[in-house]
Amino acid sequence: MAWLMLVAAGVLEIVWAYAMKLSEGFSRPLYTVITLVGMIASFALLAAAMRSLPLGTAYTIWTGIGAVGSFLAGLYFLGEPATPMRLLAAVVIVAGLIMMKMSS
C-alpha cells in the first residue's frame, strides 16, 4: 500500500507542477487552487508512504516521478524541446529510480 501511495504522490507532483506553470505566477485562480490542492495531497501521500518506506527511497522515487513526469508533460503538452541531452537526463533519472526500487 505504501508504494501505491508513493506513486500517487508522485503523480500529484506532476499535476501540481503542470498547474503551477499554467497559473502564470499564481495569476490564474483555477490553476493556483489546483496547484495548492495538488501540493497538499502530494505531501500528505508522501508522508503516509514514509511511515513504512525508508526516507531516501521514498523521497527519491517521489521526486523522480515528479521530475520525469513533469519533463514529459512539458514535452507533450507545452511543446518543450526534446534535445538529446534532456532525453538522456530523463533516462538516467529513470535508471536511478529502478535501482532505488531494486535496493529496497
Secondary structure, DSSP 4 states (H G I P E B T S, - for coil): -HHHHHHHHHHHHHHHHHHHHHTTTTTSHHHHHHHHHHHHHHHHHHHHHTTTS-HHHHHHHHHHHHHHHHHHHHHHHH-----HHHHHHHHHHHHHHHHHHHH-
